């Protein structure tokens, strides 16, 4: 059972977090394009929808992670606790910082005659970079597992 749960956890991480990371990273550039050419608005809406949908699908990652950790008996391991904390921070960054700013930027881009402030795209890019960096650290922790006896 642990192998099945681990497989599902890894698949969920790849299939859910990957698209959010890529789409959120694309959003600032597509936003600039949409402000320059309203024909890019559908692409902006699509990238934003990908972020929102896959953020919800991404909730499966920690759920399956807890199930996997429980089945492996590692719930109290420091590397797992650190991963849980970092995953929580990543969720806050995405849910409370990135997605609401994307909502506002999309609404502004759809308004006729809207002017895009450079700091809007810069902040979105930085926040998305923080989100992606957090997930990169969690991924490394999941692979390296400090104190692991697997010999890796």
C-alpha positions, 0 to 999 in steps of 0.5 A, a space after each residue: 500500500 505505501 508504494 501505491 500511495 507514494 506513486 499517487 502522491 508523486 503523480 499528483 505532484 507532477 500533474 497538479 503542481 507542475 501546471 500551476 508552476 508553469 502557468 503562473 510563471 507565464 501569467 506576467 508575460 501574457 498579461 503584458 501581451 494582453 495589455 499591448 494587444 487585446 487579442 491576447 486576452 483569451 490566452 490570459 484567461 486560459 492561463 489564469 484558469 489553469 492556475 485556479 483549476 490546478 491549484 484546487 487539484 493540487 490539494 490532492 498532493 498534501 492529502 496523498 502525502 499525509 497518507 503516504 507518510 502515515 503508511 511509512 511511519 515517518 509523520 514525525 520526521 524533521 524533513 517531513 515536518 519541514 516539507 509540510 510547513 513549506 507546502 503550507 507556505 506555498 499554498 498561502 503564497 498561491 492562494 492568498 497572494 498570487 491568485 488574487 493578484 492574477 484576478 485583479 490583473 485580469 479584471 484590469 486587463 479586461 477593462 477598456 483603456 487600462 494601463 498596466 503598471 510594471 510593478 504589477 507584473 514584477 510582483 506577480 513574477 516575484 511571488 510566482 518565483 517564491 511559490 516555485 522555489 518553495 516547491 523546489 525545496 520541498 521536492 529536494 527534501 522529499 528526495 534527499 530525506 535528511 537522516 534517511 536510512 535508504 542509503 541515498 
